[in-house]
Structure formats: C-alpha cells, structure tokens
C-alpha cells in the first residue's frame, strides 16, 4: 500500500513538473522581476524609470530585443535584456501590455504645458496622437501622456546624440528644439493623465 501511494505521489509530481516546464513561461513571474525599477505591474514610481504597464505588447517586445542586441542605447537594460530569450520577452511583453496604465504623479506647470501643447501639435502629434495618450498594437509609438518627465528628458536629450542607438524613427526631430521647448513639451505630457 505504501509503495502504491508513493508511486501515485511521484506520478502526480512528475505530471505537474512536466506541465510547468512544457508551456510554462509565466509573463507575470518574469514581469515581477522588473518591479524593483519599473514598479508593480509596470507602474513606475520613480521619475527616471518609465511606466511600462499598459504600453503595447509589440512596443515592449521590440524595445527589449533592441536592448538585447545593442541597437537601442541603455545604461542597464542592455545587460538585463541579454538574460531573456524571445519566448520570455514575448511573455513579459504580453503581461505588461495587459496592465492598466498608471500615470506619473507629477504636477505640471500650466503655462509651460500650454506652450508644450503647440510644440506637440507641430512636431509630435503625427505619431503620438491625441496628446500622446494613444496606445495601439503594432508598430505604433509609445504613450507619452502621463509618462515621467525625468525619463522623457533623458530620452529626448539622447535622441540627437549620434553615439546613442535610438529607435526613434525621426532621430533628428529635435535638432532645432531648444531646452525651453523641451521643458515645455515635458510639462505638456505631465499635464495629460
């Protein structure tokens, strides 16, 4: 009888083990490892760490692969992304895409935001529609409305740096934009939640 019970327990254990290994890439388990920087479910609480929960699956997946292969510049993400294979990146991207967007808690300067609105309409709205709040699956650009200004500031500062690998399709779009213009644009995005 003991031998029979032990055999059944072993069979059940092997069944669960095989099932978890067969198709068991958990996007939430992988995504939880990102919480230290990007917050729980991708809702970052730090000004230089972007909110990633609620962005499109394809944007997150493409960005992670570019970090991994070095075609998008990074400080830490290039090293982190090298630790994931395509299936793991797809699973974590799907997990984050299913999360609700949580805007930064920053308050915006209303006067600068008004100036930033005009800059957005002239330079950014063609891709970042509806004040930068649109998230569409596919090759659409990421949401900017409600993103942390510290992160956006770093990104915009680097877009025109020839030594920095950027996946921004209009890399030279800010070549004639002043620091004051960028400050206004950042306040505009901070004003949109």
C-alpha positions in Angstrom: 0.0 0.0 0.0 2.8 2.5 0.9 4.5 1.7 -2.4 1.3 2.3 -4.3 0.8 5.7 -2.5 4.4 6.7 -3.2 4.0 5.8 -6.8 0.9 7.9 -7.2 2.6 10.8 -5.4 5.6 10.5 -7.8 3.3 10.4 -10.8 1.4 13.5 -9.7 4.6 15.3 -9.0 6.1 14.5 -12.4 2.8 15.5 -14.1 2.9 18.9 -12.5 6.6 19.3 -13.2 6.3 18.4 -16.9 3.3 20.7 -17.2 5.1 23.6 -15.7 8.1 23.1 -18.0 6.2 22.4 -21.2 4.5 25.7 -21.8 5.1 27.3 -18.5 6.7 30.6 -19.3 4.9 33.0 -17.0 4.8 36.6 -18.1 3.8 37.7 -14.6 6.6 35.8 -13.0 9.1 37.3 -15.4 7.5 40.7 -15.2 7.7 40.7 -11.4 11.4 40.8 -11.7 11.1 44.2 -13.2 9.2 45.7 -10.3 12.3 46.9 -8.5 12.8 49.6 -11.1 9.5 49.8 -13.1 7.1 49.3 -10.2 4.5 46.6 -9.6 2.8 45.8 -12.9 4.9 48.3 -14.6 3.6 51.3 -12.7 6.9 53.1 -12.0 7.2 55.4 -9.0 10.5 56.9 -10.0 11.0 59.9 -12.2 13.7 58.3 -14.4 12.1 54.9 -14.7 9.4 54.8 -17.3 5.9 53.5 -16.8 5.7 50.3 -18.9 2.4 48.8 -17.8 -0.2 49.5 -20.4 2.2 50.0 -23.3 1.6 47.9 -26.4 3.0 44.3 -26.5 4.8 44.9 -29.7 6.5 48.1 -28.5 7.8 46.5 -25.3 8.9 43.4 -27.2 10.7 45.3 -29.9 12.3 47.6 -27.4 13.5 44.6 -25.3 15.0 42.9 -28.3 16.8 46.1 -29.3 18.2 46.5 -25.8 19.3 42.9 -26.0 21.1 43.2 -29.4 22.5 46.6 -28.7 20.6 48.6 -31.3 19.0 50.8 -28.6 21.2 52.6 -26.2 20.9 51.8 -22.5 22.7 52.1 -19.2 21.4 48.9 -17.6 18.7 47.5 -19.8 21.1 46.2 -22.4 22.7 43.9 -19.9 19.4 42.8 -18.4 17.7 42.1 -21.7 20.6 39.7 -22.7 19.2 37.4 -20.0 15.9 36.7 -21.8 15.1 34.6 -24.8 12.4 35.5 -27.4 9.7 33.5 -25.7 10.4 35.1 -22.3 10.4 38.6 -23.8 7.1 37.9 -25.6 5.6 36.6 -22.3 6.7 39.6 -20.3 5.6 42.0 -23.0 2.1 40.5 -23.1 1.9 40.7 -19.3 2.8 44.4 -19.2 0.5 45.2 -22.2 -2.4 43.8 -20.2 -1.8 46.0 -17.2 -3.6 49.3 -16.7 -1.7 52.4 -17.4 -0.8 54.4 -14.2 0.2 58.0 -15.0 3.0 59.6 -13.0 2.0 61.7 -10.0 3.9 64.8 -11.2 2.2 68.2 -11.3 2.6 70.2 -14.4 3.3 73.9 -14.9 0.1 75.1 -16.7 1.9 77.9 -18.6 4.6 75.7 -19.9 2.1 73.0 -20.7 0.2 75.4 -22.9 3.5 76.2 -24.8 4.2 72.4 -25.0 0.8 71.7 -26.5 1.8 73.8 -29.5 5.1 72.1 -29.9 3.5 68.7 -29.6 0.9 69.6 -32.3 3.7 70.7 -34.6 6.3 68.0 -34.1 4.9 65.0 -32.3 1.2 64.6 -32.9 1.6 63.0 -36.3 2.9 59.9 -34.5 1.9 60.4 -30.8 -1.8 61.1 -31.4 -4.4 62.5 -29.1 -1.9 64.4 -26.9 0.4 61.4 -26.7 -2.2 59.2 -25.0 -2.9 56.7 -27.7 -1.6 53.1 -27.3 -2.1 50.9 -30.3 -0.8 47.4 -31.0 1.6 47.1 -33.8 4.5 49.4 -34.7 2.7 52.4 -33.1 4.8 54.7 -30.8 4.5 54.5 -27.0 2.3 56.6 -24.8 3.8 59.8 -23.7 0.9 61.4 -21.8 1.5 60.8 -18.1 5.0 59.4 -18.5 7.6 60.5 -16.0 9.3 63.8 -17.2 12.7 62.6 -15.9 12.6 59.6 -18.2 11.3 61.6 -21.2 14.0 64.3 -20.5 16.8 61.7 -20.6 15.4 60.1 -23.8 15.0 63.4 -25.6 18.5 64.5 -24.6 19.9 61.4 -26.2 17.8 61.2 -29.4 20.1 63.6 -31.2 23.3 62.1 -29.8 25.0 60.4 -32.8 26.7 57.9 -30.5 23.5 56.7 -28.9 21.5 54.0 -30.5 17.9 55.2 -30.6 14.8 53.5 -32.1 13.1 56.9 -32.5 12.1 57.0 -36.2 12.7 60.7 -36.6 16.0 60.9 -34.8 16.8 64.4 -35.8 13.3 65.8 -35.0 14.7 67.8 -32.0 17.9 69.1 -33.6 16.4 72.7 -33.7 14.4 72.4 -30.5 15.7 74.5 -27.6 15.9 73.4 -24.0 13.0 75.7 -23.2 10.9 74.0 -25.9 11.7 70.5 -24.5 10.9 71.7 -20.9 7.5 73.0 -22.2 6.9 69.7 -24.1 7.6 67.7 -20.9 5.2 69.8 -18.9 2.6 69.2 -21.5 2.9 65.4 -21.2 2.9 65.7 -17.4 -0.4 67.6 -17.6 -2.0 64.7 -19.5 -3.0 61.8 -17.5 
